[in-house]
Amino acid sequence: MLLAKLYLNAEVYINQERYTEALTYLNQIINAGYSLEDEYHWLFNADNYLSDNEIIMRVPYHGINTQTFGGTTFIIKASIGGEMQVLDSGVDDGWGGLRTTPQFVSLFSDNDGRAMFFTDGQTLDIPNLSDFQNGYAIRKFTNLTREGNQGSNLEFPDTDFPVFRLADVYLMYAEAVLRGGSGGDVSTAVEYVNHIRERAYGNTSGNINSGDLTLDFILDERGRELYWESHRRTDLIRFGKFAGDSYIWSWKGETASGLATDEKFNIFPIPDADINANPNLQQNPGY
Protein backbone atom coordinates (compact mmCIF):
# COMPACT_ATOMS: atom_id res chain seq x y z
CA MET A 1 0.00 0.00 0.00
CA LEU A 2 2.83 2.38 0.81
CA LEU A 3 4.46 1.70 -2.55
CA ALA A 4 1.17 2.36 -4.32
CA LYS A 5 0.87 5.68 -2.49
CA LEU A 6 4.41 6.66 -3.41
CA TYR A 7 3.89 5.78 -7.07
CA LEU A 8 0.58 7.66 -7.22
CA ASN A 9 2.31 10.82 -5.93
CA ALA A 10 5.58 10.39 -7.84
CA GLU A 11 4.75 12.91 -10.55
CA VAL A 12 4.38 15.66 -7.95
CA TYR A 13 7.49 14.93 -5.94
CA ILE A 14 10.03 13.52 -8.43
CA ASN A 15 8.48 14.61 -11.76
CA GLN A 16 8.06 11.02 -12.94
CA GLU A 17 4.76 9.38 -13.87
CA ARG A 18 4.55 6.04 -12.06
CA TYR A 19 0.82 5.28 -12.40
CA THR A 20 1.41 1.90 -14.03
CA GLU A 21 3.54 0.86 -11.08
CA ALA A 22 0.82 2.13 -8.74
CA LEU A 23 -1.72 -0.07 -10.50
CA THR A 24 0.56 -3.09 -10.17
CA TYR A 25 0.47 -2.85 -6.39
CA LEU A 26 -3.15 -1.72 -6.19
CA ASN A 27 -4.18 -4.83 -8.12
CA GLN A 28 -2.23 -6.98 -5.68
CA ILE A 29 -4.11 -5.43 -2.76
CA ILE A 30 -7.49 -5.77 -4.47
CA ASN A 31 -6.77 -9.43 -5.18
CA ALA A 32 -5.67 -10.12 -1.60
CA GLY A 33 -9.21 -10.83 -0.41
CA TYR A 34 -10.31 -7.58 1.23
CA SER A 35 -13.94 -6.44 0.98
CA LEU A 36 -15.89 -3.30 1.82
CA GLU A 37 -17.48 -3.18 5.25
CA ASP A 38 -21.29 -3.38 5.09
CA GLU A 39 -21.86 -0.12 6.96
CA TYR A 40 -19.66 2.96 6.53
CA HIS A 41 -19.97 4.13 10.14
CA TRP A 42 -18.76 0.77 11.51
CA LEU A 43 -15.29 1.70 10.26
CA PHE A 44 -15.05 4.48 12.87
CA ASN A 45 -16.66 2.91 15.93
CA ALA A 46 -15.19 1.61 19.19
CA ASP A 47 -15.15 -1.95 17.84
CA ASN A 48 -13.79 -1.17 14.38
CA TYR A 49 -11.22 -3.91 14.94
CA LEU A 50 -14.06 -6.07 13.56
CA SER A 51 -13.66 -4.29 10.19
CA ASP A 52 -10.43 -6.03 9.17
CA ASN A 53 -12.19 -7.10 6.00
CA GLU A 54 -11.73 -3.48 4.80
CA ILE A 55 -9.14 -1.89 7.07
CA ILE A 56 -5.68 -2.79 5.77
CA MET A 57 -3.62 -0.94 8.37
CA ARG A 58 -4.73 0.67 11.62
CA VAL A 59 -3.34 2.52 14.62
CA PRO A 60 -4.82 0.60 17.57
CA TYR A 61 -6.25 2.38 20.61
CA HIS A 62 -7.84 1.05 23.77
CA GLY A 63 -9.46 2.94 26.62
CA ILE A 64 -7.55 1.00 29.27
CA ASN A 65 -4.32 -0.16 27.64
CA THR A 66 -3.38 2.68 25.24
CA GLN A 67 -4.55 5.89 26.85
CA THR A 68 -3.62 9.12 25.07
CA PHE A 69 -5.03 12.59 24.60
CA GLY A 70 -3.97 12.38 20.95
CA GLY A 71 -5.15 9.87 18.37
CA THR A 72 -8.85 9.16 18.24
CA THR A 73 -9.33 10.71 21.69
CA PHE A 74 -8.48 14.04 20.10
CA ILE A 75 -10.52 13.42 16.95
CA ILE A 76 -13.65 12.49 18.91
CA LYS A 77 -13.50 14.93 21.82
CA ALA A 78 -12.28 17.96 19.86
CA SER A 79 -15.26 17.60 17.51
CA ILE A 80 -17.86 17.84 20.30
CA GLY A 81 -19.27 21.15 21.52
CA GLY A 82 -22.27 23.44 21.31
CA GLU A 83 -25.53 21.53 21.69
CA MET A 84 -23.93 18.12 21.06
CA GLN A 85 -24.43 15.49 23.76
CA VAL A 86 -21.15 13.84 24.73
CA LEU A 87 -22.70 10.45 25.47
CA ASP A 88 -23.95 10.31 21.88
CA SER A 89 -20.27 9.86 21.01
CA GLY A 90 -19.57 7.54 23.94
CA VAL A 91 -17.23 9.89 25.83
CA ASP A 92 -17.31 11.98 29.00
CA ASP A 93 -16.66 15.48 27.64
CA GLY A 94 -16.04 17.55 24.52
CA TRP A 95 -13.33 20.07 23.76
CA GLY A 96 -15.28 22.24 21.31
CA GLY A 97 -12.71 22.72 18.56
CA LEU A 98 -13.00 20.85 15.25
CA ARG A 99 -15.61 21.82 12.65
CA THR A 100 -15.76 21.82 8.89
CA THR A 101 -16.02 24.39 6.11
CA PRO A 102 -19.02 25.16 3.91
CA GLN A 103 -16.93 24.13 0.91
CA PHE A 104 -16.64 20.62 2.31
CA VAL A 105 -20.33 20.43 3.18
CA SER A 106 -21.18 21.31 -0.43
CA LEU A 107 -19.49 18.11 -1.67
CA PHE A 108 -22.37 15.96 -0.39
CA SER A 109 -25.82 15.31 -1.80
CA ASP A 110 -28.79 14.90 0.52
CA ASN A 111 -28.85 11.10 0.36
CA ASP A 112 -25.15 10.47 0.98
CA GLY A 113 -24.87 8.59 4.27
CA ARG A 114 -21.25 9.66 4.73
CA ALA A 115 -22.36 13.22 5.52
CA MET A 116 -22.15 12.86 9.30
CA PHE A 117 -22.81 16.50 10.12
CA PHE A 118 -24.23 17.85 13.38
CA THR A 119 -26.12 21.03 12.50
CA ASP A 120 -28.36 21.84 15.49
CA GLY A 121 -27.34 25.29 16.68
CA GLN A 122 -24.49 25.41 14.15
CA THR A 123 -24.08 27.89 11.30
CA LEU A 124 -22.80 26.78 7.91
CA ASP A 125 -20.39 29.70 7.57
CA ILE A 126 -17.53 30.40 9.98
CA PRO A 127 -17.23 34.15 10.59
CA ASN A 128 -15.58 33.52 13.99
CA LEU A 129 -13.11 30.66 14.39
CA SER A 130 -13.25 30.84 18.19
CA ASP A 131 -17.01 30.16 18.27
CA PHE A 132 -17.57 26.39 18.03
CA GLN A 133 -21.10 26.91 16.72
CA ASN A 134 -19.71 28.59 13.62
CA GLY A 135 -19.33 25.77 11.09
CA TYR A 136 -20.98 22.36 10.98
CA ALA A 137 -19.69 19.81 13.47
CA ILE A 138 -18.85 16.24 12.45
CA ARG A 139 -19.60 13.02 14.32
CA LYS A 140 -17.75 10.50 12.16
CA PHE A 141 -15.58 8.85 14.82
CA THR A 142 -17.26 7.66 18.03
CA ASN A 143 -16.49 5.60 21.11
CA LEU A 144 -19.61 3.52 20.56
CA THR A 145 -19.73 -0.04 19.28
CA ARG A 146 -21.78 -0.97 16.23
CA GLU A 147 -24.52 -2.09 18.67
CA GLY A 148 -24.49 1.35 20.32
CA ASN A 149 -22.65 0.38 23.51
CA GLN A 150 -20.01 2.64 25.06
CA GLY A 151 -16.35 1.71 24.84
CA SER A 152 -14.35 0.44 27.79
CA ASN A 153 -13.56 3.95 29.05
CA LEU A 154 -15.49 7.20 28.64
CA GLU A 155 -12.31 9.27 28.90
CA PHE A 156 -10.19 7.39 26.34
CA PRO A 157 -11.85 5.77 23.30
CA ASP A 158 -11.30 2.23 22.05
CA THR A 159 -11.62 3.41 18.46
CA ASP A 160 -8.72 2.48 16.17
CA PHE A 161 -7.55 4.91 13.50
CA PRO A 162 -7.76 3.43 9.97
CA VAL A 163 -4.58 4.36 8.13
CA PHE A 164 -5.31 2.43 4.92
CA ARG A 165 -8.51 0.73 3.79
CA LEU A 166 -9.96 -0.84 0.67
CA ALA A 167 -12.16 2.10 -0.35
CA ASP A 168 -9.01 4.20 -0.65
CA VAL A 169 -7.47 1.49 -2.86
CA TYR A 170 -10.52 1.52 -5.15
CA LEU A 171 -10.32 5.31 -5.54
CA MET A 172 -6.57 5.19 -6.12
CA TYR A 173 -7.14 2.57 -8.84
CA ALA A 174 -9.67 4.82 -10.59
CA GLU A 175 -7.33 7.81 -10.40
CA ALA A 176 -4.31 5.89 -11.69
CA VAL A 177 -6.37 4.66 -14.66
CA LEU A 178 -7.57 8.18 -15.46
CA ARG A 179 -4.00 9.48 -15.25
CA GLY A 180 -2.89 7.01 -17.92
CA GLY A 181 -1.54 4.03 -16.03
CA SER A 182 -1.71 0.63 -17.69
CA GLY A 183 -2.91 -2.45 -15.88
CA GLY A 184 -6.45 -1.28 -15.30
CA ASP A 185 -9.48 -0.06 -17.21
CA VAL A 186 -12.20 2.54 -16.88
CA SER A 187 -15.09 0.09 -16.65
CA THR A 188 -13.49 -1.65 -13.67
CA ALA A 189 -12.74 1.73 -12.10
CA VAL A 190 -16.41 2.73 -12.42
CA GLU A 191 -17.42 -0.58 -10.85
CA TYR A 192 -15.13 0.00 -7.87
CA VAL A 193 -16.36 3.56 -7.37
CA ASN A 194 -19.97 2.42 -7.54
CA HIS A 195 -19.31 -0.21 -4.86
CA ILE A 196 -18.29 2.65 -2.57
CA ARG A 197 -21.24 4.83 -3.53
CA GLU A 198 -23.80 2.04 -3.18
CA ARG A 199 -22.71 1.67 0.43
CA ALA A 200 -22.91 5.44 0.94
CA TYR A 201 -26.40 5.75 -0.56
CA GLY A 202 -27.81 2.39 0.50
CA ASN A 203 -28.85 1.73 -3.11
CA THR A 204 -27.79 2.43 -6.70
CA SER A 205 -29.21 5.97 -6.82
CA GLY A 206 -25.73 7.49 -6.47
CA ASN A 207 -24.08 5.33 -9.12
CA ILE A 208 -22.06 6.95 -11.88
CA ASN A 209 -21.15 5.99 -15.43
CA SER A 210 -17.87 6.27 -17.28
CA GLY A 211 -18.67 9.79 -18.45
CA ASP A 212 -18.92 10.95 -14.83
CA LEU A 213 -15.55 9.53 -13.86
CA THR A 214 -13.18 12.49 -14.09
CA LEU A 215 -10.22 13.57 -12.01
CA ASP A 216 -12.31 16.35 -10.46
CA PHE A 217 -14.92 13.77 -9.48
CA ILE A 218 -12.24 11.54 -7.95
CA LEU A 219 -10.88 14.39 -5.81
CA ASP A 220 -14.38 15.19 -4.53
CA GLU A 221 -15.18 11.52 -3.93
CA ARG A 222 -11.96 11.08 -1.98
CA GLY A 223 -13.08 14.00 0.16
CA ARG A 224 -16.48 12.45 0.77
CA GLU A 225 -15.16 8.97 1.53
CA LEU A 226 -11.88 9.65 3.35
CA TYR A 227 -12.35 12.88 5.30
CA TRP A 228 -10.63 13.03 8.69
CA GLU A 229 -8.44 10.08 7.73
CA SER A 230 -5.31 12.17 6.98
CA HIS A 231 -5.38 12.01 3.18
CA ARG A 232 -6.71 15.42 2.16
CA ARG A 233 -3.51 17.47 2.22
CA THR A 234 -1.65 14.94 0.05
CA ASP A 235 -4.63 14.69 -2.30
CA LEU A 236 -4.92 18.46 -2.76
CA ILE A 237 -1.18 18.76 -3.45
CA ARG A 238 -1.35 15.96 -6.03
CA PHE A 239 -4.26 17.70 -7.76
CA GLY A 240 -2.58 21.14 -7.62
CA LYS A 241 -5.20 22.61 -5.30
CA PHE A 242 -3.49 22.94 -1.91
CA ALA A 243 -1.43 26.11 -2.18
CA GLY A 244 -2.05 28.92 -4.65
CA ASP A 245 -5.49 30.13 -5.71
CA SER A 246 -6.96 27.23 -7.71
CA TYR A 247 -9.05 26.12 -4.73
CA ILE A 248 -10.10 28.52 -1.97
CA TRP A 249 -11.84 27.48 1.23
CA SER A 250 -12.89 29.34 4.35
CA TRP A 251 -9.92 30.47 6.45
CA LYS A 252 -7.35 29.41 3.90
CA GLY A 253 -4.71 32.11 4.22
CA GLU A 254 -6.08 33.01 7.68
CA THR A 255 -9.09 34.97 6.43
CA ALA A 256 -12.76 34.05 6.73
CA SER A 257 -13.39 34.22 2.97
CA GLY A 258 -10.11 32.49 2.10
CA LEU A 259 -7.02 33.67 0.24
CA ALA A 260 -4.38 32.23 -2.07
CA THR A 261 -1.33 30.92 -0.24
CA ASP A 262 2.36 30.64 -1.10
CA GLU A 263 3.36 27.57 -3.13
CA LYS A 264 6.10 26.88 -0.57
CA PHE A 265 3.43 25.34 1.66
CA ASN A 266 3.23 22.33 -0.65
CA ILE A 267 6.22 21.02 1.30
CA PHE A 268 7.04 21.35 4.99
CA PRO A 269 10.09 23.19 6.36
CA ILE A 270 12.95 21.14 7.75
CA PRO A 271 13.06 21.62 11.55
CA ASP A 272 15.93 23.79 12.81
CA ALA A 273 17.01 21.02 15.17
CA ASP A 274 17.60 18.71 12.20
CA ILE A 275 19.53 21.33 10.24
CA ASN A 276 21.68 22.12 13.29
CA ALA A 277 22.37 18.41 13.77
CA ASN A 278 23.25 17.85 10.10
CA PRO A 279 25.00 20.74 8.29
CA ASN A 280 24.58 18.89 4.96
CA LEU A 281 20.86 19.63 5.03
CA GLN A 282 19.54 22.70 3.23
CA GLN A 283 16.29 24.34 4.21
CA ASN A 284 13.44 23.96 1.73
CA PRO A 285 12.82 27.03 -0.49
CA GLY A 286 10.84 29.86 1.05
CA TYR A 287 11.46 29.00 4.69
Phi, psi and omega in degrees: 000319179296320177297318178300318178298315180298316180294323180295328183262004187298323183298326180288316192264334179232009177059034177231130176282122181230037184288329176295317177296322177301315180296326178303312182281328176296320177296323178297319179293315181300324182275003184274357174103006176288159177213154179293140173296149183296318183242130182302314188290341177297335182291347187232022180262174183296336178248038181286000169297341177285350185263031180292349173296331180249321184284120184271321179217139182224159165257113185282141174227152178211136186297339179255317191265337181226066183280131178204149174272359171265208176055218183285343171300313179295312183303315185285309187288324180291344181265008182247129178186192178057231182268008181287140177268125187295325181292340175292344174252001176077025180232176186263343177200170177233152185257354173058056181232301190282131171221187179231168185269158175297333178295322178289317179303323184292349179289339189261143169270169187297330187262010182276112183290352178278352181279082186268059184268141169255120188243348182298119180077002181257145172264152178289316181276163185234074178290336184227109182298330185281350179263111184302330183279005168267115183102142178292141174272162181233135175237066180273309177270137177221165173257039177244144176284171179295341174271357178093009179274150178289154176292186186289343184209126180291334183279322184234117184293157173271355190290122175284155176261119180281113180280311178228141175212167190298323180301322175298317179300315179302317181288325174296319177302311181299318181293315180299322176297312181296331181274004171103008179289146177260153184110008177207177179212159186295320182297320177292322177299316178298318179300315180296315180298320180292330173302315180295316184286330176295324174293318183295322184264344182080002180195192183267009185294337179263007183295151179243170172242179186298331179290337179276343187277095178237168178296322177299319178297317181299316179300315179295320181292324174297323176297316181293320186276324195244012182300146182065022176242018171071032177248342195294318182299312179299319180297313182296323176295316181298326181268004178071031185234011181276294175271178180078202185239013182286340176216119182245132175230164182303129178073007166294133183075015174066031172228150186301321181275345180092143179221159172296149179238162182294139180297343180299336183286356174292341174231154180276155171287155173277128182302143180303323181300323180289319180294319179294328181280337183223097183295350178283345179282144175241135181299145178295151185301138174095350182252000000 
